[in-house]
Amino acid sequence: MLSAVLLLTVAVLLFTAYSLQLQNKALVQESSALKASSEALASSQASVIASLELEVSRLNSSLASLRGELESASKSNHYLKSEVEDTISRLEAYRLELNRSLEWFKANAALSSSVPEQKIKDSLRHECVKVEGDHCTLLLGCYHLVNSAYYDLKYRSDISTSSKSDKIQSLSEFLDNRGGDCEDYSLFYKAEHSYLLSLCKGKDVSLEAWVPGEGKAWVNFDESWYMPNSETVLLPDGFIHPNVVCGEIFDFNTGKVGGHCMIALTRKEILSTKDLGLLRGAPLVEPQSGKYMGLIGADSGIILLESTADYKEPSYIYMVVTDNDLFLYSLGDGWLSQSSLEHELYSRQLELVIAKR
């Protein structure tokens, strides 16, 4: 009985030892697997850390580059802002200059109520206009004789009137200096014509000028003045609005083609560059005499510039002065007006002010 118990005990101990051995072996294997996993994780972490360190280094390099670019951009922006402010300032100066010019032409578009100019108006009204019922007649040669016979106004160069090579006189300066050059005469003649035209408001208007002939063209209504070797010519109906036109055209004083200004009469007032076509076929009058020079175009040989090729013509118009604006022909840009340039400058100035903000 004792031997059986002992054998059973030994068997249990042997089984227990064997089980412990198996468990130990399993633990060893598990420990080995955990170690391998740990080593793989450590290797993976090291790789990630190395990649992160490389990325951080790249980002630091990019950050330094961006800081440099930002500093450069800041300096450029400061310079650009200064340039924008300078441009805005220059645009404003140009606009003010254009406005002053426009205001000057507007102020000298009509005879004023000053004593000298009022005397001119009284003489013109007495000698040069006749109103009968619904009809009004203006004698364009009369203005010259009023100016020369009554007020001794003569052609005078800019050097003699202002000691400058090129200066447009105001109406009052023209009277004070007893005359001026073709530009001054044209502006003064336009103002005289506009005054008489205001007396014909609401009536049918006829304009009479003169051309060379074998008779006498009477240039005032009591027929005490006439142009010798001339005859009267009636201008086309409806062409009554005066405009100063200047260019390389016939010069009354020299008898040659050169820088000169005359009066062109249109059916309607010219208000924009789109209206300049009204000048085609318009009658031309020499303001220093009231002589009819023909129609703009083939009749007179004087053209209105419309393309760069037009400069090839011997006689052409490149400047137009109305009561409210000045129009100039620019090679490549065509016709431009001071009012449109002023508006464009204002738009550019406004755009820059908004962009600066």
KEGUZA-484993 format. One record per residue (C-alpha): residue number from 1; chain; x, y, z. Coordinates in nm, 3 decimals. Each point is the difference from the previous one (the first is absolute). Last residue first. Layout:
+-------+------+---------+---------+---------+
| lumti | miza |      xx |      yy |      zz |
+-------+------+---------+---------+---------+
|   NUM |    A |       X |       Y |       Z |
...
+-------+------+---------+---------+---------+
REM end
This chain:
+-------+------+---------+---------+---------+
| lumti | miza |      xx |      yy |      zz |
+-------+------+---------+---------+---------+
|   357 |    A |  -0.539 |  10.020 |  -4.902 |
|   356 |    A |   0.251 |   0.080 |  -0.272 |
|   355 |    A |  -0.216 |  -0.178 |  -0.256 |
|   354 |    A |  -0.294 |   0.234 |   0.073 |
|   353 |    A |   0.220 |   0.311 |  -0.036 |
|   352 |    A |   0.155 |  -0.144 |  -0.318 |
|   351 |    A |  -0.340 |  -0.064 |  -0.157 |
|   350 |    A |  -0.117 |   0.351 |   0.092 |
|   349 |    A |   0.306 |   0.156 |  -0.165 |
|   348 |    A |  -0.052 |  -0.206 |  -0.313 |
|   347 |    A |  -0.366 |   0.110 |  -0.016 |
|   346 |    A |   0.094 |   0.367 |   0.059 |
|   345 |    A |   0.265 |  -0.018 |  -0.272 |
|   344 |    A |  -0.259 |  -0.144 |  -0.240 |
|   343 |    A |  -0.246 |   0.280 |   0.081 |
|   342 |    A |   0.267 |   0.267 |  -0.052 |
|   341 |    A |   0.102 |  -0.164 |  -0.327 |
|   340 |    A |  -0.364 |  -0.001 |  -0.112 |
|   339 |    A |  -0.034 |   0.372 |   0.089 |
|   338 |    A |   0.325 |   0.088 |  -0.178 |
|   337 |    A |  -0.118 |  -0.170 |  -0.316 |
|   336 |    A |   0.179 |  -0.266 |  -0.202 |
|   335 |    A |  -0.009 |  -0.069 |  -0.374 |
|   334 |    A |   0.208 |  -0.287 |  -0.135 |
|   333 |    A |   0.213 |  -0.211 |   0.231 |
|   332 |    A |   0.284 |  -0.093 |  -0.239 |
|   331 |    A |   0.101 |   0.360 |  -0.075 |
|   330 |    A |  -0.202 |   0.217 |   0.235 |
|   329 |    A |  -0.256 |   0.246 |  -0.139 |
|   328 |    A |  -0.101 |   0.260 |   0.253 |
|   327 |    A |  -0.343 |   0.114 |   0.120 |
|   326 |    A |  -0.054 |   0.287 |   0.247 |
|   325 |    A |  -0.329 |   0.033 |   0.183 |
|   324 |    A |  -0.289 |   0.218 |   0.114 |
|   323 |    A |  -0.049 |   0.280 |  -0.252 |
|   322 |    A |   0.171 |  -0.199 |  -0.274 |
|   321 |    A |   0.368 |  -0.018 |  -0.099 |
|   320 |    A |   0.114 |  -0.247 |  -0.267 |
|   319 |    A |   0.360 |  -0.108 |  -0.066 |
|   318 |    A |   0.155 |  -0.223 |  -0.269 |
|   317 |    A |  -0.144 |   0.147 |  -0.323 |
|   316 |    A |   0.164 |  -0.077 |  -0.336 |
|   315 |    A |   0.172 |   0.143 |  -0.305 |
|   314 |    A |   0.277 |  -0.176 |  -0.193 |
|   313 |    A |  -0.146 |  -0.350 |   0.050 |
|   312 |    A |   0.256 |  -0.262 |   0.102 |
|   311 |    A |  -0.105 |   0.047 |   0.361 |
|   310 |    A |  -0.327 |  -0.165 |  -0.099 |
|   309 |    A |   0.174 |  -0.338 |  -0.008 |
|   308 |    A |   0.004 |  -0.003 |   0.383 |
|   307 |    A |  -0.379 |  -0.005 |  -0.006 |
|   306 |    A |  -0.295 |   0.239 |   0.037 |
|   305 |    A |   0.147 |   0.349 |  -0.038 |
|   304 |    A |  -0.261 |   0.253 |  -0.114 |
|   303 |    A |   0.081 |   0.110 |  -0.353 |
|   302 |    A |   0.081 |   0.330 |  -0.173 |
|   301 |    A |  -0.011 |   0.002 |  -0.379 |
|   300 |    A |  -0.272 |   0.261 |   0.019 |
|   299 |    A |  -0.269 |  -0.172 |  -0.210 |
|   298 |    A |   0.150 |  -0.347 |   0.046 |
|   297 |    A |  -0.049 |  -0.006 |   0.374 |
|   296 |    A |  -0.087 |   0.277 |   0.242 |
|   295 |    A |  -0.219 |   0.233 |  -0.204 |
|   294 |    A |   0.127 |   0.320 |  -0.162 |
|   293 |    A |   0.214 |   0.292 |   0.119 |
|   292 |    A |  -0.267 |   0.268 |   0.052 |
|   291 |    A |   0.168 |   0.330 |   0.095 |
|   290 |    A |  -0.104 |   0.155 |   0.331 |
|   289 |    A |   0.329 |   0.192 |   0.011 |
|   288 |    A |   0.215 |  -0.104 |   0.295 |
|   287 |    A |  -0.238 |  -0.283 |   0.092 |
|   286 |    A |   0.053 |  -0.188 |  -0.332 |
|   285 |    A |  -0.321 |  -0.199 |  -0.045 |
|   284 |    A |  -0.038 |  -0.373 |  -0.067 |
|   283 |    A |  -0.333 |  -0.165 |  -0.088 |
|   282 |    A |  -0.054 |  -0.353 |   0.142 |
|   281 |    A |   0.017 |  -0.295 |  -0.244 |
|   280 |    A |   0.154 |  -0.228 |   0.262 |
|   279 |    A |  -0.011 |   0.194 |   0.325 |
|   278 |    A |  -0.304 |  -0.189 |   0.127 |
|   277 |    A |   0.227 |  -0.307 |   0.013 |
|   276 |    A |   0.143 |   0.155 |   0.315 |
|   275 |    A |  -0.318 |  -0.098 |   0.185 |
|   274 |    A |   0.134 |  -0.334 |   0.124 |
|   273 |    A |   0.295 |   0.186 |   0.154 |
|   272 |    A |  -0.248 |   0.170 |   0.233 |
|   271 |    A |  -0.225 |   0.307 |   0.028 |
|   270 |    A |   0.019 |   0.157 |  -0.345 |
|   269 |    A |  -0.295 |   0.237 |  -0.041 |
|   268 |    A |  -0.231 |  -0.070 |  -0.291 |
|   267 |    A |  -0.015 |   0.112 |  -0.361 |
|   266 |    A |   0.370 |   0.084 |  -0.005 |
|   265 |    A |   0.201 |   0.314 |  -0.081 |
|   264 |    A |   0.380 |  -0.025 |  -0.022 |
|   263 |    A |   0.202 |   0.307 |   0.100 |
|   262 |    A |   0.368 |   0.023 |  -0.086 |
|   261 |    A |   0.340 |  -0.074 |   0.154 |
|   260 |    A |   0.347 |  -0.018 |  -0.160 |
|   259 |    A |   0.329 |  -0.190 |   0.006 |
|   258 |    A |   0.116 |  -0.010 |  -0.360 |
|   257 |    A |  -0.127 |  -0.015 |  -0.358 |
|   256 |    A |   0.087 |   0.324 |  -0.174 |
|   255 |    A |  -0.170 |   0.335 |  -0.063 |
|   254 |    A |   0.215 |   0.148 |   0.274 |
|   253 |    A |  -0.260 |   0.198 |   0.194 |
|   252 |    A |  -0.310 |  -0.207 |  -0.081 |
|   251 |    A |   0.180 |  -0.324 |   0.085 |
|   250 |    A |  -0.139 |  -0.304 |  -0.184 |
|   249 |    A |   0.008 |  -0.313 |   0.213 |
|   248 |    A |   0.235 |  -0.206 |   0.213 |
|   247 |    A |  -0.228 |  -0.006 |   0.299 |
|   246 |    A |  -0.257 |   0.194 |   0.193 |
|   245 |    A |  -0.380 |  -0.005 |   0.020 |
|   244 |    A |  -0.194 |   0.243 |   0.221 |
|   243 |    A |  -0.367 |  -0.093 |   0.014 |
|   242 |    A |  -0.305 |   0.215 |  -0.076 |
|   241 |    A |  -0.361 |  -0.130 |  -0.019 |
|   240 |    A |  -0.189 |   0.134 |  -0.305 |
|   239 |    A |  -0.010 |  -0.263 |  -0.276 |
|   238 |    A |  -0.379 |  -0.020 |  -0.031 |
|   237 |    A |  -0.030 |   0.116 |  -0.359 |
|   236 |    A |   0.316 |   0.000 |  -0.212 |
|   235 |    A |   0.191 |   0.333 |  -0.001 |
|   234 |    A |  -0.121 |   0.291 |  -0.215 |
|   233 |    A |   0.283 |   0.159 |  -0.199 |
|   232 |    A |   0.049 |   0.372 |  -0.054 |
|   231 |    A |   0.241 |   0.124 |  -0.266 |
|   230 |    A |   0.350 |   0.137 |   0.007 |
|   229 |    A |   0.247 |   0.234 |  -0.165 |
|   228 |    A |  -0.021 |   0.246 |   0.289 |
|   227 |    A |  -0.158 |  -0.104 |   0.330 |
|   226 |    A |  -0.282 |   0.233 |   0.102 |
|   225 |    A |  -0.097 |   0.240 |   0.273 |
|   224 |    A |  -0.265 |   0.273 |  -0.007 |
|   223 |    A |  -0.272 |  -0.235 |  -0.116 |
|   222 |    A |  -0.244 |   0.078 |   0.286 |
|   221 |    A |  -0.007 |  -0.376 |   0.068 |
|   220 |    A |   0.370 |  -0.061 |   0.040 |
|   219 |    A |   0.234 |  -0.218 |  -0.206 |
|   218 |    A |  -0.086 |   0.113 |  -0.350 |
|   217 |    A |   0.174 |  -0.224 |  -0.254 |
|   216 |    A |   0.110 |   0.221 |  -0.287 |
|   215 |    A |   0.051 |  -0.125 |  -0.354 |
|   214 |    A |   0.248 |  -0.196 |  -0.210 |
|   213 |    A |   0.041 |  -0.300 |   0.226 |
|   212 |    A |   0.194 |  -0.145 |   0.294 |
|   211 |    A |  -0.230 |  -0.165 |   0.255 |
|   210 |    A |  -0.226 |   0.147 |   0.267 |
|   209 |    A |  -0.202 |  -0.119 |   0.297 |
|   208 |    A |  -0.374 |  -0.009 |   0.068 |
|   207 |    A |  -0.159 |  -0.215 |   0.269 |
|   206 |    A |  -0.374 |  -0.062 |   0.019 |
|   205 |    A |  -0.181 |  -0.089 |   0.323 |
|   204 |    A |  -0.360 |  -0.108 |   0.044 |
|   203 |    A |  -0.117 |   0.126 |   0.338 |
|   202 |    A |  -0.030 |  -0.148 |   0.350 |
|   201 |    A |   0.321 |   0.166 |   0.122 |
|   200 |    A |   0.124 |   0.266 |  -0.241 |
|   199 |    A |   0.147 |   0.231 |   0.268 |
|   198 |    A |   0.194 |  -0.299 |   0.137 |
|   197 |    A |   0.156 |  -0.043 |  -0.345 |
|   196 |    A |   0.138 |   0.352 |   0.028 |
|   195 |    A |   0.181 |  -0.094 |   0.323 |
|   194 |    A |   0.120 |  -0.334 |  -0.138 |
|   193 |    A |   0.143 |   0.180 |  -0.305 |
|   192 |    A |   0.197 |   0.241 |   0.217 |
|   191 |    A |   0.132 |  -0.283 |   0.220 |
|   190 |    A |   0.104 |  -0.199 |  -0.308 |
|   189 |    A |   0.173 |   0.310 |  -0.143 |
|   188 |    A |   0.195 |   0.042 |   0.326 |
|   187 |    A |   0.107 |  -0.364 |   0.005 |
|   186 |    A |   0.100 |   0.015 |  -0.368 |
|   185 |    A |   0.190 |   0.327 |   0.038 |
|   184 |    A |   0.199 |  -0.139 |   0.293 |
|   183 |    A |   0.088 |  -0.319 |  -0.189 |
|   182 |    A |   0.092 |   0.202 |  -0.313 |
|   181 |    A |   0.233 |   0.237 |   0.187 |
|   180 |    A |  -0.090 |   0.292 |   0.222 |
|   179 |    A |  -0.182 |   0.333 |   0.015 |
|   178 |    A |  -0.001 |   0.336 |   0.174 |
|   177 |    A |   0.200 |  -0.132 |   0.296 |
|   176 |    A |  -0.271 |   0.093 |   0.251 |
|   175 |    A |  -0.270 |  -0.137 |  -0.230 |
|   174 |    A |   0.170 |  -0.339 |  -0.043 |
|   173 |    A |   0.081 |  -0.003 |   0.370 |
|   172 |    A |  -0.372 |   0.042 |   0.079 |
|   171 |    A |  -0.093 |  -0.287 |  -0.232 |
|   170 |    A |   0.268 |  -0.222 |   0.155 |
|   169 |    A |   0.321 |  -0.040 |  -0.192 |
|   168 |    A |   0.136 |  -0.333 |  -0.121 |
|   167 |    A |   0.376 |  -0.019 |   0.047 |
|   166 |    A |   0.274 |  -0.137 |  -0.225 |
|   165 |    A |   0.340 |   0.166 |  -0.051 |
|   164 |    A |  -0.028 |   0.219 |   0.306 |
|   163 |    A |   0.065 |   0.373 |   0.039 |
|   162 |    A |  -0.375 |   0.040 |   0.065 |
|   161 |    A |  -0.138 |   0.225 |  -0.274 |
|   160 |    A |   0.302 |   0.051 |  -0.228 |
|   159 |    A |   0.136 |  -0.352 |   0.040 |
|   158 |    A |  -0.349 |  -0.146 |  -0.043 |
|   157 |    A |  -0.021 |   0.162 |  -0.344 |
|   156 |    A |  -0.240 |   0.284 |  -0.077 |
|   155 |    A |  -0.280 |   0.008 |  -0.257 |
|   154 |    A |  -0.196 |   0.317 |   0.053 |
|   153 |    A |  -0.277 |   0.146 |   0.217 |
|   152 |    A |  -0.046 |   0.372 |  -0.065 |
|   151 |    A |  -0.319 |   0.021 |   0.210 |
|   150 |    A |  -0.262 |   0.152 |  -0.227 |
|   149 |    A |   0.151 |  -0.056 |  -0.346 |
|   148 |    A |   0.189 |  -0.326 |   0.070 |
|   147 |    A |  -0.236 |  -0.187 |   0.232 |
|   146 |    A |  -0.321 |   0.134 |  -0.151 |
|   145 |    A |   0.142 |  -0.071 |  -0.347 |
|   144 |    A |   0.091 |  -0.355 |   0.096 |
|   143 |    A |  -0.340 |  -0.072 |   0.155 |
|   142 |    A |  -0.178 |   0.131 |  -0.311 |
|   141 |    A |   0.143 |  -0.265 |  -0.229 |
|   140 |    A |  -0.230 |  -0.257 |   0.162 |
|   139 |    A |  -0.320 |   0.192 |  -0.075 |
|   138 |    A |  -0.271 |  -0.159 |   0.217 |
|   137 |    A |  -0.365 |  -0.026 |  -0.108 |
|   136 |    A |  -0.295 |  -0.083 |   0.226 |
|   135 |    A |  -0.346 |  -0.110 |  -0.114 |
|   134 |    A |  -0.319 |  -0.047 |   0.202 |
|   133 |    A |  -0.103 |   0.363 |  -0.035 |
|   132 |    A |   0.295 |   0.194 |  -0.139 |
|   131 |    A |   0.316 |  -0.005 |   0.211 |
|   130 |    A |   0.315 |   0.152 |  -0.149 |
|   129 |    A |   0.345 |  -0.056 |   0.143 |
|   128 |    A |   0.342 |   0.151 |  -0.075 |
|   127 |    A |   0.001 |   0.377 |   0.055 |
|   126 |    A |  -0.197 |   0.096 |   0.311 |
|   125 |    A |   0.021 |  -0.335 |   0.180 |
|   124 |    A |   0.369 |  -0.029 |  -0.079 |
|   123 |    A |   0.069 |   0.353 |   0.125 |
|   122 |    A |  -0.191 |  -0.058 |   0.324 |
|   121 |    A |   0.178 |  -0.332 |   0.057 |
|   120 |    A |   0.341 |   0.159 |  -0.050 |
|   119 |    A |  -0.091 |   0.276 |   0.245 |
|   118 |    A |  -0.107 |  -0.267 |   0.252 |
|   117 |    A |   0.340 |  -0.165 |  -0.045 |
|   116 |    A |   0.184 |   0.320 |   0.091 |
|   115 |    A |  -0.233 |   0.080 |   0.296 |
|   114 |    A |  -0.005 |  -0.349 |   0.150 |
|   113 |    A |  -0.326 |  -0.190 |  -0.056 |
|   112 |    A |   0.179 |  -0.306 |  -0.138 |
|   111 |    A |   0.037 |  -0.124 |  -0.356 |
|   110 |    A |  -0.047 |  -0.374 |  -0.020 |
|   109 |    A |   0.219 |  -0.310 |  -0.031 |
|   108 |    A |   0.283 |   0.142 |   0.207 |
|   107 |    A |  -0.119 |  -0.129 |   0.337 |
|   106 |    A |  -0.072 |  -0.342 |  -0.153 |
|   105 |    A |   0.350 |  -0.013 |  -0.151 |
|   104 |    A |   0.158 |   0.091 |   0.334 |
|   103 |    A |  -0.219 |  -0.248 |   0.188 |
|   102 |    A |   0.118 |  -0.278 |  -0.229 |
|   101 |    A |   0.366 |   0.099 |   0.049 |
|   100 |    A |  -0.038 |   0.021 |   0.377 |
|    99 |    A |  -0.173 |  -0.337 |   0.000 |
|    98 |    A |   0.280 |  -0.152 |  -0.207 |
|    97 |    A |   0.262 |   0.139 |   0.241 |
|    96 |    A |  -0.196 |  -0.127 |   0.299 |
|    95 |    A |  -0.029 |  -0.343 |  -0.161 |
|    94 |    A |   0.374 |  -0.011 |  -0.071 |
|    93 |    A |   0.077 |   0.093 |   0.362 |
|    92 |    A |  -0.243 |  -0.266 |   0.128 |
|    91 |    A |   0.162 |  -0.258 |  -0.225 |
|    90 |    A |   0.342 |   0.101 |   0.137 |
|    89 |    A |  -0.117 |  -0.044 |   0.360 |
|    88 |    A |  -0.159 |  -0.336 |  -0.076 |
|    87 |    A |   0.324 |  -0.109 |  -0.169 |
|    86 |    A |   0.205 |   0.108 |   0.303 |
|    85 |    A |  -0.237 |  -0.186 |   0.233 |
|    84 |    A |   0.024 |  -0.309 |  -0.219 |
|    83 |    A |   0.381 |   0.022 |  -0.008 |
|    82 |    A |   0.017 |   0.035 |   0.380 |
|    81 |    A |  -0.231 |  -0.296 |   0.037 |
|    80 |    A |   0.217 |  -0.194 |  -0.244 |
|    79 |    A |   0.314 |   0.083 |   0.203 |
|    78 |    A |  -0.168 |  -0.107 |   0.324 |
|    77 |    A |  -0.133 |  -0.310 |  -0.174 |
|    76 |    A |   0.348 |  -0.078 |  -0.131 |
|    75 |    A |   0.145 |   0.030 |   0.352 |
|    74 |    A |  -0.274 |  -0.220 |   0.140 |
|    73 |    A |   0.045 |  -0.243 |  -0.288 |
|    72 |    A |   0.372 |  -0.025 |   0.082 |
|    71 |    A |  -0.079 |  -0.062 |   0.368 |
|    70 |    A |  -0.264 |  -0.251 |  -0.097 |
|    69 |    A |   0.239 |  -0.171 |  -0.241 |
|    68 |    A |   0.263 |  -0.027 |   0.273 |
|    67 |    A |  -0.256 |  -0.130 |   0.249 |
|    66 |    A |  -0.117 |  -0.246 |  -0.264 |
|    65 |    A |   0.355 |  -0.127 |  -0.047 |
|    64 |    A |   0.045 |  -0.044 |   0.375 |
|    63 |    A |  -0.332 |  -0.180 |   0.020 |
|    62 |    A |   0.098 |  -0.225 |  -0.291 |
|    61 |    A |   0.325 |  -0.095 |   0.178 |
|    60 |    A |  -0.189 |  -0.063 |   0.323 |
|    59 |    A |  -0.249 |  -0.211 |  -0.193 |
|    58 |    A |   0.280 |  -0.206 |  -0.154 |
|    57 |    A |   0.161 |  -0.056 |   0.342 |
|    56 |    A |  -0.338 |  -0.094 |   0.148 |
|    55 |    A |  -0.052 |  -0.242 |  -0.289 |
|    54 |    A |   0.343 |  -0.160 |   0.059 |
|    53 |    A |  -0.070 |  -0.026 |   0.375 |
|    52 |    A |  -0.337 |  -0.152 |  -0.077 |
|    51 |    A |   0.157 |  -0.255 |  -0.234 |
|    50 |    A |   0.263 |  -0.091 |   0.261 |
|    49 |    A |  -0.270 |  -0.029 |   0.267 |
|    48 |    A |  -0.205 |  -0.223 |  -0.227 |
|    47 |    A |   0.303 |  -0.221 |  -0.068 |
|    46 |    A |   0.085 |  -0.018 |   0.371 |
|    45 |    A |  -0.359 |  -0.086 |   0.082 |
|    44 |    A |   0.005 |  -0.281 |  -0.258 |
|    43 |    A |   0.322 |  -0.140 |   0.146 |
|    42 |    A |  -0.142 |   0.019 |   0.354 |
|    41 |    A |  -0.315 |  -0.170 |  -0.119 |
|    40 |    A |   0.204 |  -0.274 |  -0.169 |
|    39 |    A |   0.209 |  -0.043 |   0.319 |
|    38 |    A |  -0.312 |  -0.016 |   0.211 |
|    37 |    A |  -0.155 |  -0.256 |  -0.231 |
|    36 |    A |   0.314 |  -0.211 |   0.012 |
|    35 |    A |   0.009 |   0.026 |   0.380 |
|    34 |    A |  -0.368 |  -0.087 |   0.024 |
|    33 |    A |   0.056 |  -0.304 |  -0.221 |
|    32 |    A |   0.296 |  -0.113 |   0.214 |
|    31 |    A |  -0.202 |   0.047 |   0.316 |
|    30 |    A |  -0.284 |  -0.203 |  -0.152 |
|    29 |    A |   0.243 |  -0.277 |  -0.091 |
|    28 |    A |   0.153 |   0.001 |   0.348 |
|    27 |    A |  -0.345 |   0.004 |   0.158 |
|    26 |    A |  -0.104 |  -0.298 |  -0.214 |
|    25 |    A |   0.315 |  -0.189 |   0.105 |
|    24 |    A |  -0.069 |   0.082 |   0.365 |
|    23 |    A |  -0.358 |  -0.121 |  -0.036 |
|    22 |    A |   0.120 |  -0.328 |  -0.156 |
|    21 |    A |   0.257 |  -0.049 |   0.278 |
|    20 |    A |  -0.261 |   0.077 |   0.262 |
|    19 |    A |  -0.227 |  -0.262 |  -0.153 |
|    18 |    A |   0.284 |  -0.256 |   0.004 |
|    17 |    A |   0.078 |   0.077 |   0.361 |
|    16 |    A |  -0.366 |  -0.039 |   0.093 |
|    15 |    A |  -0.019 |  -0.329 |  -0.187 |
|    14 |    A |   0.313 |  -0.127 |   0.177 |
|    13 |    A |  -0.133 |   0.113 |   0.336 |
|    12 |    A |  -0.332 |  -0.169 |  -0.063 |
|    11 |    A |   0.173 |  -0.322 |  -0.106 |
|    10 |    A |   0.222 |   0.009 |   0.307 |
|     9 |    A |  -0.305 |   0.043 |   0.220 |
|     8 |    A |  -0.179 |  -0.282 |  -0.172 |
|     7 |    A |   0.303 |  -0.223 |   0.042 |
|     6 |    A |   0.020 |   0.087 |   0.364 |
|     5 |    A |  -0.365 |  -0.076 |   0.051 |
|     4 |    A |   0.037 |  -0.332 |  -0.173 |
|     3 |    A |   0.310 |  -0.083 |   0.203 |
|     2 |    A |  -0.177 |   0.079 |   0.322 |
|     1 |    A |  -0.281 |  -0.240 |  -0.086 |
+-------+------+---------+---------+---------+
REM end
